[in-house]
């Protein structure tokens, strides 16, 4: 029954108890998603009835911890029984300090490889970051899947032939009659071997229908090889590309390659997210962003007319790039613009985007000054904010004076300043209240965001690791190119895999940021205050709000304010930052504001 897919587990169990007919209809839906770690046989209890429900499993997930010590006989039987899986997932493990590469028994890989071969209908694969030394046979089995449409993997070693088969540049199997064209391909920190021959392959154009390509930190691929690989897919709509040059060089970013190659071969791109870095020293992992304002001007001047989403965070996006972007017809219809840690992008530019981009749903910038917001509020007609469809806003609001009421015996000057600050504060809130569809608001002083991904959780740790060497010596760098391929990783390859996460998650802490000159540019006087007497009631339009970040902003809410939030923002489920200077009181206020949602 189609209705079953919309019911929760509790609701399905209720339906099953109605009658035997309902039991027969609704039981398969309980087994649609199967976490393998739950398939255990407990003492004095019957094993889960997988033998009668294995055909209903469509999504099978495995946590790395489940098979790190070997699969149980029952779990092995579960994998053998499931034959209709469509989505296969290996869930990531938490980051560990030693970054130890996990080596599993051969029989574990044999079971998993056979599982993939028996489930030829798998159309989606997600290999999370588990520091796993994947078996070559297992990866080859995935590459041979004829129905594969979506592939995602982190920190994985891919042979050139396997990469070609996954991308459908090579046929998965000469004996396969029907092959589904891949739709999305995503890798982060992948080590790719023997890819030189891919450029010369005359692939079946009917299979080159890839629409989403994420190539983040690909090892062992030069700039030209990555550009050529991207250009093989003319129907590309989403390109997320993070290029890292690990050799010491001073070569400039080649913006013309976007114009003459990528945009020419891939004219349908709707989302563009990219970052390019070079290694400045052969001895230490000192990477610098080499994309400047002029490069971005060149890129946006020739970008596809259908461009809707842009992410160039950490770049030196400035006045030249902004002028070029504004001149394009797609500027007013942009849906997403991520310019986090782009310190040359000014507050006035940010306000101009809010005034002009009627389709904007996601906007991420360093800061917006209250003075610029107030000036925009005074404008009439077409200059009023058009961003009424905004759903995701991340920007620190600066230049707000204190809205704490002065003492009764305060001087007239202090009282006048308070009234002026309060009026400015309410003006800012009034402009923000225009965004009636807002679900995510981050006005706090957040940590450096992750690359092309989640903003709530940073991928980076501390600056102490900023100068850790990707390889211990120049000899190690030479070994990267000269090692011989073996079934098991040799010491150099193992070292590389251990260092990938440090390189991707720690070493790029300062990309695009001149720490000596910028510092914390957002630490200006004043901050956004969410309090009843400061105009909180103006924000009653935010009934869709789900996430709120006021990190490092000195809030001083009362219980009445928290009750107001619970009533007027009924969908809010996450609050980052403190609501009061006293930690214990802040926790109480959060519990009131979120109500019973805090336990869900």
C-alpha positions as CSV (number, residue, x, y, z in Angstrom):
1,X,0.0,0.0,0.0
2,X,1.4,3.4,-1.0
3,X,0.2,5.0,2.2
4,X,2.7,2.9,4.2
5,X,5.7,5.0,3.0
6,X,4.3,8.0,4.8
7,X,3.7,6.4,8.1
8,X,6.1,6.3,11.1
9,X,7.2,3.0,12.6
10,X,4.8,3.5,15.5
11,X,1.9,4.1,13.1
12,X,2.8,1.0,11.0
13,X,2.8,-1.2,14.2
14,X,-0.6,0.2,15.0
15,X,-1.9,-0.7,11.6
16,X,-0.4,-4.2,11.7
17,X,-2.4,-5.0,14.9
18,X,-5.8,-4.2,13.2
19,X,-6.2,-7.4,11.3
20,X,-4.3,-10.1,9.4
21,X,-5.0,-8.4,6.1
22,X,-3.5,-5.1,7.4
23,X,-0.6,-7.1,8.8
24,X,0.1,-8.6,5.4
25,X,-0.1,-5.1,3.8
26,X,1.9,-3.1,6.3
27,X,4.6,-5.5,7.5
28,X,6.9,-5.1,4.4
29,X,7.1,-1.4,5.0
30,X,8.7,-2.1,8.4
31,X,11.6,-3.8,6.6
32,X,12.2,-1.2,3.8
33,X,15.2,0.2,5.7
34,X,17.4,-2.2,7.5
35,X,20.4,-1.2,9.7
36,X,22.6,-4.3,9.8
37,X,23.8,-3.5,13.3
38,X,20.3,-4.3,14.6
39,X,20.4,-7.8,13.2
40,X,21.7,-9.5,16.3
41,X,20.5,-12.6,18.1
42,X,20.0,-12.0,21.8
43,X,20.0,-14.7,24.5
44,X,16.7,-16.5,25.0
45,X,15.1,-14.6,22.1
46,X,14.2,-15.6,18.6
47,X,16.2,-14.0,15.8
48,X,14.5,-11.3,13.8
49,X,12.3,-12.9,11.0
50,X,14.5,-11.7,8.2
51,X,13.9,-14.9,6.1
52,X,10.2,-13.8,5.5
53,X,11.0,-10.1,5.0
54,X,14.3,-10.0,3.2
55,X,12.7,-9.3,-0.2
56,X,11.2,-6.1,1.3
57,X,14.5,-4.5,2.2
58,X,15.3,-1.6,-0.2
59,X,17.8,0.4,1.9
60,X,20.6,-1.5,3.7
61,X,23.0,0.4,5.9
62,X,26.1,-0.8,7.7
63,X,28.0,1.0,10.4
64,X,31.8,0.5,10.2
65,X,31.8,-0.6,13.8
66,X,29.4,-3.4,12.9
67,X,31.9,-5.3,10.8
68,X,35.2,-4.0,12.2
69,X,35.5,-7.2,14.2
70,X,34.0,-9.4,11.6
71,X,30.3,-10.2,10.8
72,X,28.4,-12.6,12.8
73,X,27.0,-15.7,11.1
74,X,23.4,-14.3,11.4
75,X,24.5,-11.0,9.8
76,X,26.2,-12.9,7.1
77,X,22.9,-14.8,6.4
78,X,21.0,-11.5,6.4
79,X,23.3,-10.2,3.6
80,X,22.8,-13.4,1.7
81,X,19.0,-13.2,2.0
82,X,18.6,-9.6,0.8
83,X,18.2,-9.6,-3.0
84,X,16.2,-6.4,-3.8
85,X,18.3,-3.7,-2.3
86,X,18.3,-0.4,-4.1
87,X,20.3,1.8,-1.7
88,X,23.5,0.4,-0.1
89,X,25.2,2.5,2.5
90,X,28.3,2.2,4.7
91,X,27.9,4.8,7.4
92,X,30.8,7.0,8.5
93,X,32.5,6.7,11.8
94,X,33.4,9.6,14.2
95,X,36.8,11.2,13.5
96,X,39.5,9.5,15.5
97,X,42.7,11.2,16.5
98,X,45.1,8.5,15.3
99,X,43.2,8.2,11.9
100,X,44.0,4.5,11.9
101,X,43.2,2.8,8.6
102,X,40.9,-0.1,9.3
103,X,41.8,-3.5,7.8
104,X,39.0,-6.0,7.7
105,X,39.2,-9.8,7.3
106,X,39.2,-11.1,3.7
107,X,36.0,-13.1,4.4
108,X,34.2,-9.8,5.4
109,X,35.0,-8.4,2.0
110,X,34.1,-11.6,0.3
111,X,30.6,-11.5,1.9
112,X,30.1,-7.8,1.0
113,X,31.4,-8.3,-2.6
114,X,29.0,-11.2,-3.1
115,X,26.2,-9.1,-1.6
116,X,26.8,-6.4,-4.2
117,X,27.0,-9.0,-7.1
118,X,23.7,-10.5,-6.0
119,X,21.9,-7.1,-5.8
120,X,22.4,-5.9,-9.4
121,X,19.4,-3.6,-8.9
122,X,21.4,-1.3,-6.6
123,X,21.0,2.2,-7.9
124,X,22.5,4.3,-5.1
125,X,25.8,3.7,-3.2
126,X,27.1,5.9,-0.3
127,X,30.5,4.9,1.2
128,X,31.0,7.2,4.2
129,X,34.3,8.2,5.7
130,X,35.3,5.2,7.8
131,X,39.1,5.2,7.2
132,X,38.6,1.9,5.4
133,X,41.0,0.1,3.1
134,X,38.4,-1.1,0.7
135,X,39.0,-4.4,-1.1
136,X,39.7,-4.0,-4.8
137,X,37.2,-6.7,-5.6
138,X,34.5,-4.9,-3.6
139,X,35.1,-1.6,-5.5
140,X,35.1,-3.5,-8.8
141,X,31.8,-5.1,-8.0
142,X,30.3,-1.6,-7.4
143,X,31.7,-0.4,-10.7
144,X,30.0,-3.3,-12.5
145,X,26.5,-2.4,-11.2
146,X,24.4,-1.8,-14.3
147,X,21.6,0.1,-12.5
148,X,23.9,2.5,-10.6
149,X,22.6,6.1,-10.8
150,X,24.1,7.8,-7.7
151,X,27.6,7.1,-6.3
152,X,29.2,8.9,-3.3
153,X,32.5,7.9,-1.6
154,X,35.0,9.6,0.7
155,X,38.7,8.8,1.0
156,X,38.8,5.9,-1.4
157,X,41.3,4.5,-3.9
158,X,40.0,4.1,-7.4
159,X,41.7,2.4,-10.3
160,X,41.4,4.2,-13.7
161,X,39.3,1.4,-15.1
162,X,37.0,1.4,-12.0
163,X,36.6,5.2,-12.3
164,X,35.8,4.9,-16.0
165,X,33.2,2.2,-15.3
166,X,31.6,4.2,-12.5
167,X,31.3,7.3,-14.7
168,X,30.1,5.2,-17.6
169,X,33.1,6.1,-19.8
170,X,33.6,2.4,-20.0
171,X,30.8,-0.2,-20.0
172,X,30.5,-2.0,-16.7
173,X,30.4,-5.4,-18.3
174,X,30.4,-6.6,-21.9
175,X,27.7,-9.1,-21.0
176,X,25.3,-6.5,-19.6
177,X,22.4,-5.8,-22.0
178,X,21.0,-2.7,-20.3
179,X,23.1,-0.1,-18.4
180,X,21.6,2.8,-16.6
181,X,23.3,6.2,-17.1
182,X,24.9,7.6,-14.0
183,X,23.2,10.8,-12.6
184,X,25.4,11.9,-9.8
185,X,29.0,11.2,-8.8
186,X,30.7,12.5,-5.7
187,X,34.1,11.9,-4.2
188,X,36.1,13.6,-1.5
189,X,39.8,13.0,-1.0
190,X,39.9,10.1,-3.5
191,X,43.2,8.7,-4.7
192,X,42.9,7.9,-8.4
193,X,45.4,5.6,-10.3
194,X,46.1,5.0,-13.9
195,X,43.6,7.5,-15.3
196,X,45.8,8.6,-18.3
197,X,43.8,6.5,-20.8
198,X,40.4,7.9,-19.9
199,X,40.8,10.9,-22.1
200,X,41.2,8.8,-25.2
201,X,38.1,6.6,-24.6
202,X,35.3,7.2,-27.1
203,X,32.4,6.6,-24.7
204,X,28.8,5.9,-25.5
205,X,27.3,9.4,-25.5
206,X,23.9,8.0,-24.5
207,X,25.4,7.1,-21.1
208,X,27.2,10.4,-20.5
209,X,24.2,12.0,-18.8
210,X,25.9,12.8,-15.5
211,X,24.1,15.9,-14.1
212,X,25.9,16.3,-10.7
213,X,29.6,16.0,-10.3
214,X,31.5,16.6,-7.0
215,X,35.3,16.4,-7.4
216,X,36.7,17.5,-4.0
217,X,40.4,17.1,-3.4
218,X,41.1,14.4,-5.9
219,X,44.6,13.0,-5.4
220,X,47.0,12.1,-8.3
221,X,45.0,14.0,-10.9
222,X,46.5,17.2,-12.4
223,X,44.6,20.3,-13.2
224,X,44.3,19.4,-16.9
225,X,43.2,15.9,-16.1
226,X,40.4,17.1,-13.9
227,X,39.3,19.7,-16.4
228,X,39.2,17.1,-19.2
229,X,37.3,14.7,-16.9
230,X,34.7,17.4,-16.1
231,X,34.3,18.3,-19.8
232,X,33.3,14.7,-20.7
233,X,29.8,15.4,-19.3
234,X,27.9,17.9,-21.5
235,X,24.7,17.6,-19.5
236,X,26.3,18.6,-16.2
237,X,24.0,20.9,-14.1
238,X,25.8,20.7,-10.7
239,X,29.6,21.1,-10.5
240,X,31.3,21.1,-7.0
241,X,35.0,21.2,-7.6
242,X,37.7,21.7,-5.0
243,X,41.1,21.6,-6.7
244,X,44.3,21.2,-4.6
245,X,47.7,21.5,-6.1
246,X,50.0,19.7,-3.7
247,X,53.3,20.6,-5.4
248,X,55.0,23.9,-4.6
249,X,54.3,26.4,-7.3
250,X,53.3,30.0,-7.9
251,X,51.1,29.3,-11.0
252,X,48.0,31.4,-11.1
253,X,44.5,30.1,-11.2
254,X,43.5,29.4,-14.8
255,X,40.2,31.1,-15.0
256,X,40.3,30.9,-18.8
257,X,39.9,27.2,-18.6
258,X,36.4,27.7,-17.2
259,X,35.5,30.0,-20.2
260,X,37.2,28.1,-23.1
261,X,36.7,24.5,-21.8
262,X,34.3,23.9,-18.9
263,X,31.5,26.4,-19.8
264,X,31.9,25.6,-23.5
265,X,31.5,21.9,-23.0
266,X,29.0,22.1,-20.1
267,X,26.6,24.9,-20.9
268,X,23.8,23.6,-18.7
269,X,25.5,24.3,-15.3
270,X,23.0,25.6,-12.8
271,X,25.1,25.2,-9.6
272,X,28.8,26.2,-9.5
273,X,30.8,25.6,-6.3
274,X,34.6,25.7,-6.5
275,X,37.8,26.5,-4.7
276,X,41.4,26.3,-5.9
277,X,44.6,26.1,-3.8
278,X,48.3,25.7,-4.3
279,X,51.0,24.5,-2.0
280,X,53.4,27.3,-1.2
281,X,56.1,25.2,0.3
282,X,57.5,21.7,-0.4
283,X,58.3,21.1,3.3
284,X,55.1,22.1,5.0
285,X,51.4,21.9,4.1
286,X,51.0,25.6,3.6
287,X,48.1,26.0,1.1
288,X,46.8,29.3,-0.2
289,X,43.7,30.1,-2.2
290,X,44.8,31.4,-5.6
291,X,41.5,32.7,-6.8
292,X,41.4,36.5,-6.9
293,X,38.7,39.1,-7.8
294,X,39.9,39.4,-11.4
295,X,39.7,35.6,-11.9
296,X,36.1,35.6,-10.6
297,X,35.2,38.5,-12.9
298,X,36.4,36.5,-15.9
299,X,34.4,33.4,-14.8
300,X,31.1,35.2,-14.1
301,X,31.3,37.2,-17.3
302,X,31.1,33.9,-19.3
303,X,29.1,31.7,-16.9
304,X,26.1,29.8,-18.3
305,X,22.9,31.9,-18.5
306,X,21.0,29.3,-16.5
307,X,23.3,29.6,-13.4
308,X,21.2,29.6,-10.2
309,X,23.5,28.7,-7.3
310,X,27.0,30.0,-6.6
311,X,29.4,28.9,-3.9
312,X,32.9,30.5,-3.9
313,X,33.4,30.8,-0.1
314,X,36.9,31.7,1.0
315,X,37.7,33.3,-2.3
316,X,38.7,37.0,-2.8
317,X,35.3,37.9,-4.3
318,X,35.3,41.6,-4.6
319,X,34.0,44.6,-6.5
320,X,35.1,43.4,-10.0
321,X,33.4,40.0,-9.5
322,X,30.3,41.6,-8.1
323,X,30.1,44.1,-11.0
324,X,30.5,41.2,-13.5
325,X,27.9,39.1,-11.7
326,X,25.3,42.0,-11.6
327,X,25.7,42.5,-15.4
328,X,24.5,39.0,-16.1
329,X,20.7,38.3,-16.6
330,X,20.7,35.5,-14.0
331,X,21.7,37.8,-11.1
332,X,18.2,38.8,-10.2
333,X,17.0,35.2,-10.3
334,X,19.9,33.6,-8.3
335,X,18.7,31.1,-5.7
336,X,21.8,30.6,-3.7
337,X,24.9,32.7,-3.1
338,X,27.5,31.5,-0.6
339,X,30.3,34.0,0.0
340,X,31.3,33.0,3.6
341,X,34.8,34.3,4.5
342,X,34.9,36.5,1.4
343,X,36.2,39.5,3.2
344,X,36.3,41.7,0.1
345,X,32.6,41.4,-0.3
346,X,31.2,44.4,1.4
347,X,28.0,45.0,3.4
348,X,26.7,47.4,0.7
349,X,27.1,44.6,-1.9
350,X,25.2,42.2,0.4
351,X,22.3,44.7,0.8
352,X,22.2,45.2,-3.0
353,X,21.7,41.4,-3.4
354,X,18.8,41.5,-0.9
355,X,17.3,44.3,-2.8
356,X,17.7,42.8,-6.3
357,X,17.6,39.0,-6.1
358,X,13.9,38.1,-5.8
359,X,14.6,34.3,-6.1
360,X,17.3,34.1,-3.4
361,X,16.6,31.3,-1.0
362,X,20.1,30.9,0.5
363,X,22.5,33.7,1.3
364,X,25.8,33.4,3.2
365,X,28.0,36.4,3.8
366,X,30.5,37.6,6.4
367,X,28.5,40.5,7.7
368,X,25.8,43.1,7.0
369,X,25.9,46.4,8.8
370,X,22.8,47.8,10.5
371,X,23.5,51.2,8.9
372,X,23.3,49.7,5.4
373,X,20.1,47.9,6.3
374,X,18.6,51.1,7.6
375,X,19.5,53.1,4.5
376,X,17.9,50.3,2.4
377,X,14.7,50.4,4.5
378,X,14.3,54.1,3.7
379,X,14.3,53.5,-0.1
380,X,11.0,53.3,-1.9
381,X,9.7,51.3,-4.8
382,X,12.0,48.8,-6.6
383,X,14.7,49.2,-4.1
384,X,12.8,47.5,-1.3
385,X,14.1,44.1,-0.4
386,X,12.9,41.5,-2.9
387,X,14.2,38.4,-1.0
388,X,10.9,37.4,0.4
389,X,11.6,33.7,-0.5
390,X,14.7,33.5,1.7
391,X,14.9,30.3,3.6
392,X,18.6,30.2,4.7
393,X,20.4,33.3,5.9
394,X,23.9,33.4,7.5
395,X,25.3,36.9,8.2
396,X,26.6,38.6,11.3
397,X,24.7,41.9,11.8
398,X,27.2,44.7,12.8
399,X,27.1,48.3,14.0
400,X,24.2,47.9,16.3
401,X,24.2,49.9,19.5
402,X,23.2,48.6,22.9
403,X,19.4,48.2,23.4
404,X,19.7,47.7,27.2
405,X,17.4,50.4,28.9
406,X,19.5,53.1,30.7
407,X,19.0,53.8,34.3
408,X,16.3,56.4,35.3
409,X,18.9,58.9,36.3
410,X,21.0,58.5,33.1
411,X,21.9,61.6,31.2
412,X,19.8,62.9,28.3
413,X,22.6,62.1,25.9
414,X,22.6,58.4,27.1
415,X,18.8,58.2,26.8
416,X,18.8,59.7,23.3
417,X,21.5,57.3,22.2
418,X,19.4,54.4,23.6
419,X,16.3,55.6,21.7
420,X,18.4,55.9,18.5
421,X,19.9,52.4,18.9
422,X,16.5,50.9,19.7
423,X,15.0,52.5,16.6
424,X,17.8,51.2,14.5
425,X,17.5,47.7,16.0
426,X,13.7,47.6,15.3
427,X,14.4,48.8,11.7
428,X,16.8,45.9,11.2
429,X,14.3,43.4,12.7
430,X,11.6,44.9,10.5
431,X,13.6,44.3,7.3
432,X,14.5,40.7,8.4
433,X,10.8,40.0,9.1
434,X,10.1,40.3,5.4
435,X,11.7,36.9,5.0
436,X,8.5,35.0,6.0
437,X,9.8,31.6,4.7
438,X,13.0,31.7,6.7
439,X,13.9,28.3,8.2
440,X,17.6,28.7,9.1
441,X,19.0,31.9,10.6
442,X,22.7,32.2,11.7
443,X,23.7,35.6,13.0
444,X,26.3,34.3,15.4
445,X,30.0,34.4,15.2
446,X,30.4,30.9,13.8
447,X,33.5,28.8,13.2
448,X,35.0,28.5,9.7
449,X,32.5,26.6,7.6
450,X,33.0,23.3,5.8
451,X,33.8,23.1,2.1
452,X,30.7,22.8,-0.1
453,X,28.7,21.4,2.7
454,X,27.1,21.6,6.2
455,X,27.3,25.0,7.8
456,X,26.2,23.8,11.3
457,X,29.2,21.7,11.9
458,X,32.7,22.6,10.9
459,X,35.1,20.1,9.4
460,X,38.0,21.8,10.9
461,X,39.7,21.5,14.3
462,X,42.4,23.8,15.6
463,X,45.1,25.8,14.0
464,X,47.7,23.7,15.8
465,X,47.6,21.3,12.9
466,X,47.7,24.0,10.2
467,X,51.3,23.3,9.3
468,X,51.4,19.5,9.6
469,X,53.3,18.1,6.7
470,X,51.4,16.0,4.2
471,X,54.5,14.0,3.6
472,X,57.5,13.9,5.9
473,X,60.1,14.6,3.3
474,X,60.7,15.3,-0.4
475,X,61.6,11.7,-0.8
476,X,58.2,10.7,0.4
477,X,56.7,12.9,-2.4
478,X,58.7,11.1,-4.9
479,X,57.5,7.7,-3.5
480,X,53.9,8.8,-4.1
481,X,54.6,8.7,-7.8
482,X,56.8,5.6,-7.9
483,X,55.1,3.1,-5.6
484,X,54.0,-0.2,-7.2
485,X,50.4,-1.3,-7.1
486,X,49.7,-4.3,-4.8
487,X,46.6,-5.9,-3.4
488,X,47.2,-4.5,0.0
489,X,48.2,-0.9,0.6
490,X,52.0,-0.4,1.0
491,X,53.3,2.0,3.7
492,X,53.3,5.0,1.5
493,X,49.7,4.5,0.4
494,X,48.6,3.8,4.0
495,X,50.4,7.0,5.1
496,X,48.6,8.9,2.3
497,X,45.2,7.7,3.4
498,X,45.9,8.7,7.0
499,X,47.0,12.1,5.9
500,X,44.0,12.8,3.6
501,X,41.7,13.7,6.4
502,X,44.3,16.0,8.0
503,X,44.8,17.6,4.7
504,X,41.1,18.0,3.9
505,X,39.8,18.8,7.4
506,X,42.7,20.6,9.1
507,X,45.3,22.0,6.8
508,X,43.0,24.3,4.9
509,X,41.9,26.2,8.0
510,X,43.2,29.5,6.6
511,X,42.2,29.2,2.9
512,X,41.4,32.6,1.5
513,X,41.9,34.4,4.9
514,X,44.8,36.7,5.6
515,X,44.9,36.1,9.3
516,X,47.4,38.9,9.8
517,X,45.1,41.6,8.3
518,X,41.5,40.4,8.7
519,X,41.4,39.0,12.2
520,X,37.8,38.8,13.4
521,X,36.3,41.6,11.3
522,X,32.9,40.8,12.7
523,X,33.7,41.8,16.2
524,X,32.3,45.3,16.0
525,X,30.2,47.1,18.6
526,X,26.7,46.0,19.1
527,X,24.9,42.7,18.3
528,X,21.4,41.5,17.4
529,X,19.3,41.2,20.5
530,X,16.3,38.9,20.7
531,X,14.2,40.3,23.5
532,X,10.7,41.6,23.9
533,X,11.6,45.2,24.7
534,X,14.0,45.2,21.7
535,X,11.3,44.3,19.2
536,X,11.2,40.5,19.3
537,X,7.5,40.6,18.5
538,X,8.3,42.1,15.0
539,X,9.6,38.6,14.1
540,X,6.3,36.9,14.5
541,X,6.4,36.3,10.7
542,X,9.1,33.6,11.2
543,X,6.6,30.8,11.8
544,X,8.7,28.4,9.6
545,X,12.0,28.9,11.5
546,X,13.7,25.7,12.5
547,X,17.3,26.6,13.3
548,X,18.7,29.6,15.2
549,X,22.3,30.5,15.8
550,X,23.2,33.3,18.2
551,X,26.7,32.0,19.1
552,X,28.8,34.5,21.0
553,X,26.1,37.1,21.0
554,X,25.2,38.3,24.5
555,X,21.6,37.5,24.9
556,X,19.6,38.3,28.0
557,X,16.2,36.7,27.4
558,X,13.4,36.4,30.0
559,X,11.0,33.5,30.5
560,X,8.4,35.6,28.7
561,X,10.6,35.9,25.7
562,X,11.2,32.1,25.7
563,X,7.4,31.5,25.9
564,X,6.9,33.9,23.0
565,X,9.4,31.9,20.9
566,X,7.6,28.7,21.7
567,X,4.3,30.1,20.6
568,X,5.3,32.0,17.5
569,X,8.1,29.8,16.2
570,X,6.4,26.4,16.6
571,X,8.8,24.6,14.3
572,X,12.1,25.7,15.9
573,X,14.0,22.6,17.0
574,X,17.7,23.8,17.3
575,X,19.2,26.8,19.1
576,X,23.0,27.4,19.0
577,X,24.5,29.8,21.5
578,X,23.3,31.0,24.9
579,X,20.1,32.8,25.6
580,X,21.3,34.2,28.9
581,X,24.7,35.0,30.4
582,X,24.0,32.5,33.2
583,X,24.5,29.0,31.7
584,X,21.9,27.3,33.9
585,X,19.3,29.9,33.2
586,X,20.1,29.7,29.5
587,X,19.4,26.0,29.5
588,X,16.0,26.6,31.2
589,X,15.1,29.2,28.6
590,X,16.0,26.8,25.8
591,X,13.8,24.1,27.3
592,X,10.9,26.6,27.4
593,X,11.5,27.9,23.9
594,X,11.7,24.5,22.3
595,X,9.1,22.9,24.5
596,X,8.7,19.2,24.0
597,X,10.6,19.5,20.7
598,X,13.9,19.5,22.7
599,X,13.3,15.8,23.4
600,X,12.5,14.8,19.8
